[in-house]
């Protein structure tokens, strides 16, 4: 039998071999450690330099009415007049704006300069960041004196208003008003008032020329009063109650299509019922023209006139089986509407119209309304209004004039 030789390995050599193998395995199994990336530097904000040398950092938001809106890092959102600004320098990531000039409509012939905005030397300078999209646009910076700047708006909002088509059931604003009076005693009385006033103006921003406007209004005042025939009641004697009703209803709608910034063609209709004047139903359908005589951020005055067809039907008198004949009229509505923004966000609105008839000079009517909204909390306001309706040819036994004084709560709709 042959002897088998056994090679002797020292403990030190075995330990070194094991360490080398482990190091080789770890080198293959674990990825190489990457050096740490430096943190991204914070973008430089816009720098606003005042005429006296003071500076603010932050971000330009918009401009309108000779002022800019600047969101300061330290002082919050500020409204600053152009004449107090020496310079505005854009930061690393400036916002994109569209500049609208005073008296210059935005169209293919007069495109709004778009890009980043700076202020220097009494001018607003717009630097386009992309090539011109069409032949009517410009890729060179536009410099506009601050006195000629009407609006400076976000490019995203500008593009949305220019290209986005608004559905008919969108962009409605208005108010809803309600009021009630209840009396429960020997006599009982209930009066309810409700009103809904809606308006849809397209476009919905003041810095684009108006295209069309749609309004709709509905108002109803209903009252019921019951009282015993004899007060106090006579024991053993029947004492039936007397019931008195009142109902005044008005609804109207109008569509304005602008021919120029202040002149528009209109189509209108209205429906009325007034129990207190013996008017069962009045309907008016017409078309005409309107003009915005005054328009500013604080007040607006509209004057309108139309030619219309009008039909009046009257209530059959109590105890009579003969219904009064309906009246068919061709006439006109001469209308004015005035609104005013008052201090503390109060709003005053006044309207008046007169409806003469061409084929019956005595069958004319007139209406006037004035209201004052006083803000209470967020969208809620207290409303005080007064309305006068005049009908020159009511049925015998009815008064020509109908007057209402109403207080209620109004909720603003957006």
Backbone torsions as a table, in degrees:
resi	resn	phi	psi	omega
1	UNK	NA	133.5	179.3
2	UNK	-82.7	144.4	174.8
3	UNK	-80.9	138.4	177.7
4	UNK	-96.0	126.0	-178.3
5	UNK	-82.2	133.6	178.9
6	UNK	-111.2	123.3	-179.4
7	UNK	-82.7	129.2	-178.4
8	UNK	-92.4	126.4	178.2
9	UNK	-111.2	128.3	-176.9
10	UNK	-74.1	153.2	178.3
11	UNK	-58.4	-35.9	-178.7
12	UNK	-65.6	-42.9	180.0
13	UNK	-64.3	-39.6	179.3
14	UNK	-64.0	-40.3	-179.7
15	UNK	-65.7	-41.6	178.7
16	UNK	-64.3	-39.9	179.4
17	UNK	-64.3	-40.8	179.2
18	UNK	-64.5	-40.6	179.0
19	UNK	-64.0	-40.3	179.7
20	UNK	-64.9	-41.7	179.1
21	UNK	-64.8	-41.2	179.6
22	UNK	-64.4	-41.5	179.2
23	UNK	-63.8	-39.7	179.0
24	UNK	-64.9	-40.7	179.2
25	UNK	-63.7	-45.4	179.9
26	UNK	-63.8	-36.0	179.6
27	UNK	-64.6	-31.3	179.3
28	UNK	-84.3	-36.0	-173.5
29	UNK	-80.0	-34.0	-175.5
30	UNK	-101.2	131.3	177.6
31	UNK	-68.4	155.0	178.6
32	UNK	-65.1	137.5	-179.3
33	UNK	-70.3	128.2	-179.1
34	UNK	-85.7	143.8	176.3
35	UNK	-66.3	143.6	-177.8
36	UNK	-64.0	135.5	178.8
37	UNK	-79.7	140.9	177.3
38	UNK	-67.8	145.4	179.7
39	UNK	-64.2	142.8	179.3
40	UNK	-62.0	136.1	179.5
41	UNK	-71.1	141.9	179.5
42	UNK	-69.0	131.4	-178.0
43	UNK	-61.9	145.6	179.5
44	UNK	-74.8	129.7	-179.1
45	UNK	-77.5	172.6	171.7
46	UNK	-67.7	148.6	-179.8
47	UNK	-118.8	121.5	178.9
48	UNK	-105.6	123.1	-179.7
49	UNK	-110.9	121.4	179.5
50	UNK	-79.8	166.6	-179.7
51	UNK	-61.9	-28.4	-179.8
52	UNK	-88.7	4.5	177.8
53	UNK	97.3	-13.4	177.4
54	UNK	-64.4	153.2	-177.4
55	UNK	-130.2	150.3	172.5
56	UNK	-134.6	146.8	173.6
57	UNK	-113.1	148.5	-179.1
58	UNK	164.4	-140.2	-176.9
59	UNK	-142.5	132.9	175.4
60	UNK	-71.6	132.0	-178.2
61	UNK	-104.3	-48.4	-177.0
62	UNK	-171.7	179.8	175.4
63	UNK	-149.5	142.7	178.2
64	UNK	-168.1	146.5	175.8
65	UNK	62.3	30.7	179.8
66	UNK	79.7	12.1	180.0
67	UNK	-132.0	155.7	171.6
68	UNK	-109.9	154.1	172.3
69	UNK	-105.1	117.8	-175.0
70	UNK	-122.9	124.0	179.3
71	UNK	-92.3	98.7	-175.5
72	UNK	-82.5	144.4	177.8
73	UNK	-66.1	-30.0	-174.6
74	UNK	-106.5	-36.5	-171.2
75	UNK	-105.1	0.2	-179.2
76	UNK	82.6	-160.7	-177.9
77	UNK	-80.9	125.2	-175.4
78	UNK	-123.7	146.7	171.4
79	UNK	-107.1	118.4	-171.2
80	UNK	-127.9	132.1	179.8
81	UNK	-72.0	145.9	179.1
82	UNK	-58.1	-36.1	-174.8
83	UNK	-71.4	-8.2	177.0
84	UNK	-98.6	1.9	-175.4
85	UNK	-107.1	127.9	174.6
86	UNK	-90.7	-40.7	-174.6
87	UNK	-159.1	147.4	171.0
88	UNK	-134.6	117.3	-179.4
89	UNK	-107.0	135.3	-179.8
90	UNK	-75.6	149.2	177.4
91	UNK	-86.3	-163.1	-177.5
92	UNK	-68.5	-35.6	-178.1
93	UNK	-123.9	71.0	-176.3
94	UNK	-72.8	154.9	176.7
95	UNK	-76.8	159.3	178.0
96	UNK	-98.4	136.9	-176.5
97	UNK	-131.4	162.0	167.9
98	UNK	-119.5	133.4	-177.1
99	UNK	-105.9	127.7	178.1
100	UNK	-112.5	127.8	-177.9
101	UNK	-89.7	152.9	177.8
102	UNK	-66.2	132.0	175.6
103	UNK	73.2	8.1	-179.7
104	UNK	-116.6	109.2	179.8
105	UNK	-68.6	148.4	178.7
106	UNK	-87.1	113.3	176.0
107	UNK	-154.1	-172.5	-177.9
108	UNK	-63.9	-28.1	179.0
109	UNK	-80.9	-25.3	-178.5
110	UNK	-131.2	70.1	-179.9
111	UNK	-67.7	147.4	178.8
112	UNK	-77.2	130.2	174.5
113	UNK	-59.6	136.7	-178.0
114	UNK	-128.8	142.2	177.8
115	UNK	149.9	-158.5	178.1
116	UNK	-82.5	150.9	-173.6
117	UNK	-115.5	138.5	172.4
118	UNK	-136.0	160.1	176.8
119	UNK	-125.9	128.9	179.1
120	UNK	-160.6	138.1	176.0
121	UNK	60.8	31.3	-179.9
122	UNK	77.5	14.3	-180.0
123	UNK	-125.5	150.4	168.8
124	UNK	-98.6	123.9	-175.8
125	UNK	-111.5	125.1	179.1
126	UNK	-106.6	121.7	179.4
127	UNK	-104.3	109.8	177.5
128	UNK	-64.6	136.4	178.4
129	UNK	-96.9	-12.1	-179.5
130	UNK	-131.9	158.9	177.1
131	UNK	-61.8	159.2	179.3
132	UNK	-59.4	137.8	-178.6
133	UNK	-79.5	-25.6	179.5
134	UNK	-148.1	173.8	-174.1
135	UNK	-67.2	-20.2	-178.9
136	UNK	-87.3	-7.6	178.1
137	UNK	-94.4	168.0	-177.6
138	UNK	-127.5	143.1	177.7
139	UNK	-96.9	-4.1	179.7
140	UNK	-90.2	151.5	179.3
141	UNK	-58.6	142.9	177.6
142	UNK	-107.1	129.2	179.4
143	UNK	-115.1	119.3	-176.0
144	UNK	-124.8	127.1	176.2
145	UNK	-56.5	142.1	-176.9
146	UNK	-59.2	-30.9	-179.6
147	UNK	-68.5	-17.6	-180.0
148	UNK	-99.6	0.2	-179.4
149	UNK	-83.1	121.1	177.7
150	UNK	-90.2	-52.6	179.2
151	UNK	-143.0	149.6	169.1
152	UNK	-128.0	109.9	-171.7
153	UNK	-122.8	158.2	177.4
154	UNK	-57.5	134.5	-179.7
155	UNK	-62.4	-36.7	179.4
156	UNK	-62.8	-43.7	178.4
157	UNK	-67.8	-38.5	178.9
158	UNK	-62.2	-48.6	179.7
159	UNK	-61.9	-38.4	-179.7
160	UNK	-64.4	-42.8	-179.5
161	UNK	-70.6	-31.7	-178.5
162	UNK	-75.3	-43.3	-170.7
163	UNK	-100.6	-22.1	-173.9
164	UNK	-81.9	128.0	176.1
165	UNK	-92.2	124.7	-176.2
166	UNK	-90.0	127.5	176.9
167	UNK	-67.4	158.1	-174.9
168	UNK	-62.4	-30.3	-177.3
169	UNK	-89.9	11.4	177.9
170	UNK	-115.5	164.3	175.6
171	UNK	70.1	22.4	175.4
172	UNK	-85.5	138.1	173.4
173	UNK	-131.5	165.9	178.1
174	UNK	160.7	-158.8	-178.2
175	UNK	-141.1	151.8	172.2
176	UNK	-124.2	129.1	-175.1
177	UNK	-125.2	141.1	177.3
178	UNK	-143.5	148.4	177.4
179	UNK	-156.2	155.1	-179.0
180	UNK	-152.7	149.7	173.5
181	UNK	-135.2	128.1	179.9
182	UNK	-126.0	134.2	174.7
183	UNK	-131.6	126.9	178.5
184	UNK	-131.2	107.4	179.2
185	UNK	-161.1	-146.4	175.8
186	UNK	-55.6	-40.4	169.3
187	UNK	-108.9	152.2	179.3
188	UNK	-124.0	141.8	179.5
189	UNK	-144.4	140.4	176.8
190	UNK	-137.4	131.4	176.6
191	UNK	-134.4	130.0	-179.8
192	UNK	-127.3	137.9	178.0
193	UNK	-130.2	134.0	177.3
194	UNK	-141.6	142.3	-180.0
195	UNK	-146.8	142.5	175.2
196	UNK	-132.4	121.7	-179.5
197	UNK	-123.0	119.0	-176.1
198	UNK	-123.4	147.6	176.0
199	UNK	-144.8	140.2	177.8
200	UNK	-132.1	104.0	-179.4
201	UNK	-106.3	127.4	-179.2
202	UNK	-121.3	126.5	-5.2
203	UNK	-70.3	165.2	-173.6
204	UNK	-90.7	12.5	-178.7
205	UNK	-121.4	149.4	-176.6
206	UNK	-77.9	-11.2	-174.1
207	UNK	-93.2	8.1	171.7
208	UNK	-121.6	151.2	-179.8
209	UNK	-63.5	138.1	179.6
210	UNK	-67.3	141.3	177.3
211	UNK	-106.5	-48.9	179.0
212	UNK	-155.0	163.5	179.7
213	UNK	-146.6	134.9	178.8
214	UNK	-124.3	131.6	177.8
215	UNK	-126.5	149.7	175.9
216	UNK	-146.4	134.0	-177.7
217	UNK	-138.2	137.2	176.5
218	UNK	-136.1	129.3	179.7
219	UNK	-136.4	134.0	177.0
220	UNK	-139.0	131.2	171.8
221	UNK	-123.3	120.2	-177.7
222	UNK	-125.0	134.6	179.3
223	UNK	-139.2	147.3	177.1
224	UNK	-139.6	127.3	-177.7
225	UNK	-127.3	124.1	177.7
226	UNK	-119.8	136.0	-179.4
227	UNK	-145.9	141.1	177.1
228	UNK	-64.3	153.2	178.0
229	UNK	-64.6	-42.7	-179.6
230	UNK	-112.4	127.6	174.2
231	UNK	-129.8	116.4	-2.7
232	UNK	-74.3	162.4	179.8
233	UNK	-67.3	145.9	178.1
234	UNK	-94.5	119.9	-177.8
235	UNK	-55.0	133.1	177.1
236	UNK	81.0	-2.3	-179.0
237	UNK	-110.1	127.3	178.1
238	UNK	-53.9	138.9	-176.4
239	UNK	-133.2	74.9	-178.5
240	UNK	-65.8	154.6	179.5
241	UNK	-91.7	150.9	175.9
242	UNK	-106.8	127.6	-178.2
243	UNK	-110.4	129.3	177.9
244	UNK	-118.9	129.9	-179.3
245	UNK	-111.8	151.0	170.8
246	UNK	-140.8	137.4	179.1
247	UNK	-150.8	120.0	177.9
248	UNK	-126.1	116.7	-176.0
249	UNK	-124.3	139.7	175.1
250	UNK	-145.4	136.9	174.6
251	UNK	-142.2	141.2	177.4
252	UNK	-150.5	158.3	175.9
253	UNK	-145.9	149.0	-178.9
254	UNK	-148.6	142.2	175.3
255	UNK	-122.3	123.4	178.7
256	UNK	-109.3	130.8	175.4
257	UNK	-118.2	115.1	-171.0
258	UNK	-75.7	132.0	174.2
259	UNK	-96.2	-25.7	176.1
260	UNK	-152.3	176.2	-178.2
261	UNK	-55.7	-23.4	-177.7
262	UNK	-127.6	-5.9	-178.1
263	UNK	-112.6	135.0	-177.4
264	UNK	-147.6	150.5	170.7
265	UNK	-90.2	149.9	-175.3
266	UNK	-140.3	151.6	169.2
267	UNK	-125.3	136.2	-175.3
268	UNK	-141.8	159.5	173.5
269	UNK	-150.1	156.2	178.1
270	UNK	-154.2	153.3	178.4
271	UNK	-133.8	137.6	-178.6
272	UNK	-138.0	146.5	171.0
273	UNK	-141.7	130.8	179.6
274	UNK	-141.2	100.7	-178.0
275	UNK	-62.9	-32.7	-177.0
276	UNK	-69.8	-19.9	179.4
277	UNK	-109.0	5.2	-179.7
278	UNK	74.3	15.5	-179.3
279	UNK	-91.4	109.1	-179.1
280	UNK	-72.4	-49.4	-179.4
281	UNK	-161.1	130.5	174.3
282	UNK	-123.4	132.6	179.5
283	UNK	-129.9	138.8	-176.3
284	UNK	-133.7	132.3	176.7
285	UNK	-133.0	123.7	-176.3
286	UNK	-154.4	178.8	176.8
287	UNK	-149.8	149.7	-177.4
288	UNK	-169.8	-145.7	-175.1
289	UNK	-140.8	149.4	179.9
290	UNK	-134.8	158.6	-177.9
291	UNK	-143.7	129.0	175.6
292	UNK	-87.9	101.0	-175.3
293	UNK	-75.2	-35.9	-180.0
294	UNK	-132.7	131.4	176.2
295	UNK	-149.4	117.5	176.6
296	UNK	-149.2	-179.5	-179.8
297	UNK	-67.9	-17.7	-176.6
298	UNK	-107.9	-24.6	-176.1
299	UNK	-150.9	158.5	178.4
300	UNK	-150.6	137.4	178.5
301	UNK	-130.4	123.3	177.3
302	UNK	-115.0	137.3	174.9
303	UNK	-120.0	133.6	-175.6
304	UNK	-139.5	157.2	173.4
305	UNK	-151.3	141.6	178.6
306	UNK	-138.1	169.3	168.7
307	UNK	-115.2	130.2	-172.8
308	UNK	-142.7	164.6	168.5
309	UNK	-101.8	136.1	-176.7
310	UNK	-133.9	136.9	176.8
311	UNK	-129.2	131.8	179.4
312	UNK	-119.8	131.5	173.6
313	UNK	-122.0	140.8	-173.0
314	UNK	-114.7	159.2	-177.7
315	UNK	-75.5	137.8	175.8
316	UNK	-68.3	125.4	-178.4
317	UNK	-59.9	149.2	178.8
318	UNK	-61.5	135.4	179.6
319	UNK	80.1	4.7	-179.8
320	UNK	-117.1	144.5	177.3
321	UNK	-102.5	2.1	-177.8
322	UNK	-99.7	119.0	178.6
323	UNK	-84.6	128.9	178.5
324	UNK	-58.9	142.9	-179.7
325	UNK	-67.3	147.8	176.3
326	UNK	-73.5	156.4	-179.3
327	UNK	-117.0	127.0	177.3
328	UNK	-107.8	126.2	-172.2
329	UNK	-129.9	147.9	167.2
330	UNK	-114.6	122.0	-175.2
331	UNK	-153.5	-158.9	-177.1
332	UNK	-141.2	152.6	171.5
333	UNK	-114.2	122.6	174.8
334	UNK	-107.7	119.9	-164.0
335	UNK	-133.1	143.6	170.3
336	UNK	-137.6	145.0	-179.1
337	UNK	-136.6	126.2	-177.8
338	UNK	-128.9	133.6	175.9
339	UNK	-130.8	146.1	-176.0
340	UNK	-142.5	129.3	173.3
341	UNK	-84.2	122.5	-177.8
342	UNK	-105.5	168.5	177.2
343	UNK	-57.0	156.0	179.6
344	UNK	60.2	30.7	174.9
345	UNK	64.2	20.6	173.3
346	UNK	-75.9	150.2	-177.9
347	UNK	-130.0	128.7	176.5
348	UNK	-110.7	130.6	179.5
349	UNK	-130.5	132.9	179.5
350	UNK	-136.4	134.6	176.9
351	UNK	-134.3	149.7	176.4
352	UNK	-152.8	144.2	176.0
353	UNK	-149.9	156.2	174.6
354	UNK	-132.6	139.0	-175.4
355	UNK	-121.2	85.8	174.2
356	UNK	-75.9	151.0	177.3
357	UNK	-110.3	133.3	-177.5
358	UNK	-77.0	-33.0	-175.3
359	UNK	-96.7	0.5	177.2
360	UNK	-155.9	97.9	-171.4
361	UNK	-65.6	-21.4	-179.5
362	UNK	-88.2	-11.4	-175.9
363	UNK	-94.3	58.0	177.7
364	UNK	-109.8	162.0	179.6
365	UNK	-145.7	167.2	-179.9
366	UNK	-152.6	152.9	-179.3
367	UNK	-143.5	145.7	177.3
368	UNK	-146.5	139.0	-179.7
369	UNK	-140.4	140.4	173.7
370	UNK	-137.8	137.1	-179.2
371	UNK	-141.3	152.3	178.0
372	UNK	-131.5	122.0	177.8
373	UNK	-101.5	126.5	179.9
374	UNK	-116.5	110.6	-177.9
375	UNK	-57.3	139.5	179.4
376	UNK	-117.3	-55.6	-178.3
377	UNK	-156.2	116.6	179.5
378	UNK	51.5	-112.9	-176.8
379	UNK	-89.3	-1.8	-179.1
380	UNK	-90.3	141.0	178.8
381	UNK	-144.9	153.0	171.3
382	UNK	-90.7	137.4	-176.4
383	UNK	-122.9	133.3	173.5
384	UNK	-120.9	123.8	-177.7
385	UNK	-139.6	156.5	177.1
386	UNK	-137.5	138.8	-176.8
387	UNK	-135.4	136.4	176.7
388	UNK	-127.6	126.0	177.6
389	UNK	-117.2	127.8	-178.9
390	UNK	-120.1	126.3	177.4
391	UNK	-123.6	114.7	-171.4
392	UNK	-74.8	-22.9	-175.3
393	UNK	-124.6	56.1	177.3
394	UNK	-70.4	168.0	175.7
395	UNK	-68.0	154.9	179.5
396	UNK	-54.9	138.0	179.4
397	UNK	97.3	-10.0	-179.9
398	UNK	-109.1	145.4	176.7
399	UNK	-78.1	153.0	-179.8
400	UNK	-76.2	-28.1	-172.0
401	UNK	-107.0	141.9	176.4
402	UNK	-133.4	121.6	-174.3
403	UNK	-122.6	140.0	178.0
404	UNK	-133.1	141.2	170.2
405	UNK	-126.1	121.3	-169.4
406	UNK	-129.2	136.9	168.5
407	UNK	-120.6	143.3	-178.2
408	UNK	-162.9	-174.6	178.2
409	UNK	-112.5	132.6	-177.1
410	UNK	-116.4	137.1	175.9
411	UNK	-116.3	129.3	-178.8
412	UNK	-84.5	131.7	-178.7
413	UNK	-105.1	138.9	175.8
414	UNK	-134.0	NA	NA
